[in-house]
Amino acid sequence: MRVFLFATLILILSQAISSGYDFGTKVMANDIDMGKPLFDLPGGWTIGFWDTTGTHRYDQADPVYLHQARCRNSMIAANDVRLNSIGNHCPGSKVTFEDIDMNKPLTPLPATINYLNLYGSSAYDLDDPVYLHQYYCGANNIDAMQEQNADESSHKRHDEKADPLRIEDFEIRLPHGGGISVPGVRCIEFSDGYQLLVSDISDIIIDSVPSRISMCREPKVEVIHGIKANYYHILGTWLVKIAPAKKDYQFSNEVDRDYDSNLAPMTAFICTNDIRLSRIGNLSPGTKVVDLDLDQSKILAIPDLARFLEEARNTARIRFMDKNGNGEFDYPDDVYLNYPSGRTGDGVVVNNVRLTLVNASPGP
């Protein structure tokens, strides 16, 4: 009987060791990878998606990849990391030469990594979920409507600097219910009573009242302008589009410059098709945000933990563990969001997020 119990205990322990840690789990103090050294990837990282639907825009069906920037051809490369599932490949798995997505075209996706401050604390906590957030929140500048502003005589004039839009680019955002004042957040209101929250850190609102848009077809649309974005709303619905504002002036001082699109996020709200990089409630890492999810339109904490932008890329906190000790990033190596920390020479610390499937068995 004792032999049987001992053998059972050994089996359970061996299974626990070999099972490893899943994508999107956070490092705890007693985890086997705690304190292991991490290294920077030469050239850093980018984010891209495979346009599997041929829509020429990022949507729910498209797989997203953490791509090695040194692989400059616009193709999915070996050892790129999948951030959501495709076929039988799970989030956190790496691309190999035999995989269906190897060498498929990769479209850049401007994005940031941010966390949702669930409890309003002053720091990033173990329970705070982490997201890959679309920098432009899915905005596309395509011509189907023309913006007009009302002048003092209530006649409408065409705004030559306006960004064109199309109805398909709008997405559902739950309206602000009112009654609760959120520090650092402004509530903008359209003529139908729809209210939208905008972070004062993300943007400075210019308009005190909305302007009507002249479209080639119904429905009616209004816009409220900010320094960094234009906020469009289809009246009588919950449909909103946030489009980057065109810069037509030079920043006059350092305060204005802080709102330049190279330095601050376009919006601090969780958007449809953002990707969860860690768990929130029963929503798993590697899943995309869809309309009416519990975290949809929640305010993200800033500054960004990482940013994947052409002119202002900062991926220093995305680091790898050199499992086979060869000094190169390759298939056996594990990838982490190294925050807190993220400094050269630092290792894995509590609250780091695993961005690959981590084999917990002892190794180099």
Phi, psi and omega per residue, in radians:
M1 nan -0.749 3.129
R2 -1.103 -0.680 3.130
V3 -1.095 -0.736 3.135
F4 -1.100 -0.796 3.140
L5 -1.107 -0.702 3.127
F6 -1.130 -0.735 3.132
A7 -1.136 -0.674 3.111
T8 -1.124 -0.740 3.123
L9 -1.090 -0.748 3.106
I10 -1.080 -0.716 -3.140
L11 -1.104 -0.772 -3.140
I12 -1.101 -0.765 -3.137
L13 -1.130 -0.715 -3.135
S14 -1.159 -0.636 3.100
Q15 -1.176 -0.673 -3.141
A16 -1.131 -0.700 -3.115
I17 -1.207 -0.733 -3.037
S18 -1.379 -0.304 -3.062
S19 -1.190 -0.562 3.086
G20 1.296 -2.837 -3.095
Y21 -2.136 2.423 -3.083
D22 -1.364 2.802 2.985
F23 -0.964 2.371 3.054
G24 1.480 -0.026 3.051
T25 -1.374 2.682 3.131
K26 -1.778 2.558 -3.099
V27 -1.281 2.322 3.072
M28 -1.915 2.893 -2.986
A29 -1.058 -0.570 -3.066
N30 -1.722 0.123 -3.137
D31 -1.205 2.638 -3.019
I32 -1.238 -0.393 3.124
D33 -1.574 -0.027 3.124
M34 -1.036 2.245 3.086
G35 1.485 -0.113 -3.134
K36 -1.176 2.547 -3.095
P37 -1.196 2.546 3.085
L38 -2.124 2.724 -3.062
F39 -2.328 2.649 3.084
D40 -1.393 2.527 3.048
L41 -1.524 2.109 3.102
P42 -0.974 2.210 -3.110
G43 1.579 -0.291 3.103
G44 1.330 -2.762 -3.008
W45 -2.278 2.763 2.958
T46 -2.294 2.962 3.053
I47 -2.056 2.381 3.091
G48 -2.583 2.875 3.111
F49 -2.283 2.673 3.054
W50 -1.677 2.049 -3.089
D51 -1.354 1.376 -3.051
T52 -1.232 -0.386 -3.092
T53 -1.661 -0.163 3.128
G54 1.235 0.432 -3.114
T55 -1.527 -0.150 -3.112
H56 1.114 0.458 3.046
R57 -2.673 2.760 -3.131
Y58 -1.342 2.229 3.115
D59 -2.481 -3.028 -2.952
Q60 -1.118 -0.543 -3.052
A61 -1.402 -0.215 -2.996
D62 -1.433 2.239 3.022
P63 -1.300 2.576 -3.069
V64 -2.082 2.527 -3.008
Y65 -2.286 2.464 2.888
L66 -1.521 1.903 -2.920
H67 -1.895 2.428 3.102
Q68 -1.276 2.066 -3.043
A69 -1.113 -0.437 -3.130
R70 -1.205 -0.344 3.043
C71 -1.477 1.471 -2.897
R72 -1.317 -0.317 3.072
N73 -1.189 2.530 -3.034
S74 -1.412 0.980 -3.128
M75 -2.322 2.625 3.053
I76 -1.176 2.283 -3.012
A77 -1.953 2.795 3.046
A78 -1.030 2.373 3.135
N79 1.377 0.026 2.900
D80 -1.061 2.609 -3.046
V81 -1.825 2.230 3.066
R82 -1.361 2.251 3.129
L83 -1.691 -0.198 2.962
N84 -2.485 3.038 -3.007
S85 -1.441 2.662 2.971
I86 -2.542 2.117 -3.096
G87 1.047 -2.252 3.114
N88 -1.654 0.226 3.103
H89 -1.683 2.151 -3.028
C90 -1.577 2.847 3.048
P91 -1.015 2.420 -3.124
G92 1.588 -0.120 3.072
S93 -1.399 2.746 -3.130
K94 -1.833 2.610 3.120
V95 -1.324 2.375 3.021
T96 -2.067 2.955 -3.054
F97 -1.102 -0.431 -3.090
E98 -1.560 -0.113 -3.016
D99 -1.316 2.714 -3.085
I100 -1.153 -0.472 -3.099
D101 -1.635 -0.018 3.099
M102 -1.091 2.286 3.116
N103 1.154 0.302 3.026
K104 -1.386 2.671 -3.100
P105 -1.095 2.401 -3.095
L106 -2.045 2.102 3.127
T107 -1.691 2.205 -3.136
P108 -1.043 2.448 3.094
L109 -2.159 1.784 3.077
P110 -1.039 2.166 -3.013
A111 -2.679 2.887 3.022
T112 -2.342 2.848 2.979
I113 -1.932 2.192 -3.129
N114 -2.394 2.864 3.055
Y115 -2.058 2.729 3.093
L116 -1.698 2.048 -3.110
N117 -1.393 1.587 -2.994
L118 -1.110 -0.649 -2.983
Y119 -1.981 0.148 3.058
G120 1.229 0.391 3.124
S121 -1.334 3.028 -3.110
S122 -1.549 0.060 -3.075
A123 -2.439 2.951 3.083
Y124 -1.420 2.072 -3.022
D125 -1.873 2.901 -3.139
L126 -1.048 -0.583 -3.101
D127 -1.461 -0.146 -3.095
D128 -1.316 2.076 3.118
P129 -1.294 2.690 -3.065
V130 -2.045 2.506 -3.046
Y131 -2.312 2.548 2.817
L132 -1.560 2.015 -2.985
H133 -1.947 2.298 3.096
Q134 -1.198 2.155 -3.049
Y135 -1.062 -0.711 3.141
Y136 -1.740 0.163 3.075
C137 0.948 0.619 3.089
G138 1.407 0.179 -3.087
A139 -1.201 2.378 3.058
N140 -2.262 2.375 -3.131
N141 -1.692 1.657 -3.089
I142 -2.281 2.495 -2.992
D143 -1.493 1.993 2.970
A144 -2.561 -0.261 3.082
M145 -2.525 2.746 -3.107
Q146 -2.146 2.334 -3.099
E147 -1.400 2.428 3.056
Q148 -2.332 2.577 3.103
N149 -2.034 2.554 3.128
A150 -1.442 2.312 3.072
D151 -1.592 -3.049 -3.020
E152 -1.121 -0.419 -3.128
S153 -1.605 0.181 3.105
S154 1.261 0.065 2.993
H155 -1.412 2.743 -3.088
K156 -1.840 2.436 3.119
R157 -2.162 2.599 -3.111
H158 -1.316 2.353 3.074
D159 -1.655 1.905 -3.041
E160 -1.178 -0.366 -3.069
K161 -1.656 0.071 -3.048
A162 -1.244 2.598 3.042
D163 -1.447 2.318 3.068
P164 -1.238 2.749 -3.069
L165 -2.414 3.067 2.912
R166 -2.580 2.689 -3.022
I167 -1.028 -0.670 -3.082
E168 -1.060 -0.328 -3.093
D169 -1.422 -0.170 -3.140
F170 -1.341 2.612 3.112
E171 -2.353 2.706 -3.123
I172 -1.297 2.273 3.010
R173 -2.290 2.225 3.118
L174 -1.087 2.333 -3.131
P175 -1.260 2.700 3.032
H176 -1.209 2.265 -3.077
G177 -1.405 -0.188 -3.128
G178 1.358 3.051 3.062
G179 1.570 -0.433 -3.122
I180 -2.088 2.176 3.104
S181 -1.582 2.193 -3.139
V182 -1.857 2.077 -3.133
P183 -1.019 2.386 3.103
G184 1.344 0.190 -3.120
V185 -2.229 2.326 3.113
R186 -1.836 2.492 3.075
C187 -1.765 2.058 3.054
I188 -1.757 2.513 -3.030
E189 -2.251 2.379 3.098
F190 -1.690 2.980 -2.988
S191 -1.179 -0.339 3.104
D192 -1.549 0.097 3.131
G193 1.593 -0.095 3.109
Y194 -1.149 2.291 -3.119
Q195 -2.058 2.440 -3.122
L196 -2.280 2.350 3.117
L197 -1.543 2.363 3.109
V198 -2.287 2.221 3.138
S199 -1.211 2.340 3.090
D200 -1.110 -0.457 3.126
I201 -1.330 -0.583 -3.105
S202 -1.321 -0.600 -3.018
D203 -2.782 2.778 3.004
I204 -2.006 2.119 -3.100
I205 -1.372 2.306 -3.113
I206 -1.642 -0.799 -3.031
D207 -1.402 2.437 3.017
S208 -1.584 -0.409 3.087
V209 -2.351 2.657 -3.138
P210 -1.293 2.743 3.061
S211 -1.967 2.533 -3.140
R212 -1.425 2.525 3.111
I213 -1.796 2.382 3.027
S214 -1.617 2.083 -3.082
M215 -2.004 2.802 3.118
C216 -1.328 -0.218 3.063
R217 -2.701 2.834 3.081
E218 -1.139 2.834 0.188
P219 -1.553 -3.091 -3.121
K220 -1.462 2.415 -3.082
V221 -2.259 2.460 3.024
E222 -2.112 2.791 3.136
V223 -2.369 2.498 2.969
I224 -2.127 2.245 -3.039
H225 -1.620 2.456 2.929
G226 -2.133 3.003 3.102
I227 -1.123 -0.663 -3.054
K228 -1.778 -0.363 -3.049
A229 -2.611 2.735 2.970
N230 -1.889 2.316 -3.038
Y231 -1.893 1.853 -3.089
Y232 -1.729 2.502 -3.129
H233 -2.491 2.286 3.046
I234 -1.472 2.052 -3.053
L235 -1.060 2.457 3.125
G236 1.410 0.143 3.139
T237 -2.343 -3.099 2.979
W238 -1.845 0.336 -3.075
L239 -1.500 2.291 -3.079
V240 -2.415 2.583 2.929
K241 -2.316 2.330 3.069
I242 -1.950 2.005 -3.067
A243 -2.034 2.467 3.130
P244 -1.075 2.374 3.115
A245 -1.413 2.459 3.071
K246 -1.325 2.311 3.136
K247 -1.473 2.131 -3.133
D248 -2.159 0.404 3.134
Y249 -2.612 2.869 3.074
Q250 -1.676 2.394 3.115
F251 -1.162 2.305 -3.017
S252 -1.575 -0.343 -3.127
N253 -2.670 3.060 -3.059
E254 -1.197 -0.503 3.120
V255 -1.132 -0.834 3.092
D256 -1.090 -0.665 -3.065
R257 -1.119 -0.444 3.106
D258 -1.090 -0.336 -3.128
Y259 -1.714 0.114 3.049
D260 -1.069 2.506 -3.073
S261 -1.129 -0.259 3.075
N262 -1.419 -0.216 -3.020
L263 -2.057 -0.389 -3.079
A264 -2.336 2.668 -3.110
P265 -1.223 2.688 -3.142
M266 -1.194 -0.695 3.117
T267 -2.623 2.640 -3.115
A268 -1.873 0.493 -3.109
F269 -2.010 2.455 3.087
I270 -1.180 2.287 -3.042
C271 -1.956 2.799 2.985
T272 -0.993 2.324 3.141
N273 1.369 0.054 2.837
D274 -1.053 2.690 -3.079
I275 -1.951 2.296 3.055
R276 -1.334 2.183 3.101
L277 -1.718 -0.131 2.984
S278 -2.554 2.987 -3.023
R279 -1.356 2.530 2.901
I280 -2.357 2.025 -3.082
G281 1.041 -2.233 3.113
N282 -1.687 0.228 3.123
L283 -1.673 2.075 -2.947
S284 -1.446 2.701 2.986
P285 -1.034 2.484 -3.141
G286 1.552 0.005 3.054
T287 -1.661 2.690 3.125
K288 -1.670 2.577 3.069
V289 -1.257 2.295 3.070
V290 -2.110 2.901 -3.091
D291 -0.950 2.380 3.064
L292 1.276 0.174 2.964
D293 -1.103 2.729 -3.075
L294 -1.111 -0.447 -3.133
D295 -1.713 -0.021 3.119
Q296 -1.035 2.292 3.062
S297 1.227 0.189 3.055
K298 -1.256 2.697 -3.082
I299 -1.440 2.185 3.111
L300 -1.516 2.586 3.093
A301 -1.347 2.517 3.044
I302 -2.298 2.732 0.203
P303 -1.297 2.956 -3.114
D304 -1.154 2.592 3.014
L305 -1.422 -0.460 3.039
A306 -2.750 2.653 3.095
R307 -2.419 2.384 -3.075
F308 -2.061 1.326 -3.112
L309 -2.166 2.590 -3.054
E310 -1.076 -0.756 -3.044
E311 -1.699 -0.195 -3.085
A312 -2.537 1.093 -3.109
R313 -1.518 2.349 3.079
N314 -2.484 1.717 -3.092
T315 -2.078 0.450 -3.057
A316 -1.108 -0.410 -3.127
R317 -1.523 -0.053 3.030
I318 -1.640 1.874 -2.993
R319 -2.327 2.836 -3.073
F320 -2.171 2.690 3.050
M321 -1.724 2.146 -3.079
D322 -1.415 1.449 -2.995
K323 -1.117 -0.635 -3.095
N324 -1.706 0.032 3.018
G325 1.163 0.436 -3.107
N326 -1.658 0.034 3.101
G327 1.351 0.123 3.137
E328 -2.200 2.691 3.017
F329 -1.479 2.071 3.133
D330 -2.542 -2.936 -2.912
Y331 -1.017 -0.736 -3.089
P332 -1.225 -0.247 -2.961
D333 -1.362 2.469 3.137
D334 -1.667 2.588 -3.088
V335 -2.055 2.433 -3.089
Y336 -2.315 2.589 2.816
L337 -1.498 1.792 -2.995
N338 -1.530 1.140 3.064
Y339 -2.366 2.212 0.063
P340 -1.080 3.011 -3.078
S341 1.476 -2.211 -3.069
G342 1.552 0.163 3.120
R343 -1.623 2.561 3.139
T344 -0.977 2.296 3.126
G345 1.652 -0.222 3.127
D346 -1.461 2.773 -3.141
G347 -1.955 -2.851 -3.139
V348 -1.200 2.317 3.123
V349 -2.254 2.905 3.122
V350 -0.995 2.401 3.109
N351 1.472 -0.033 2.953
N352 -1.084 2.590 -3.140
V353 -1.838 2.284 3.089
R354 -1.402 2.134 -3.124
L355 -1.750 0.020 3.008
T356 -2.331 2.948 2.996
L357 -1.269 2.130 -3.035
V358 -1.819 2.112 3.040
N359 -1.368 2.049 -3.031
A360 -1.485 -0.023 3.136
S361 -1.174 2.525 -3.100
P362 -0.969 2.492 -3.136
G363 -2.732 -3.002 -3.114
P364 -1.137 nan nan
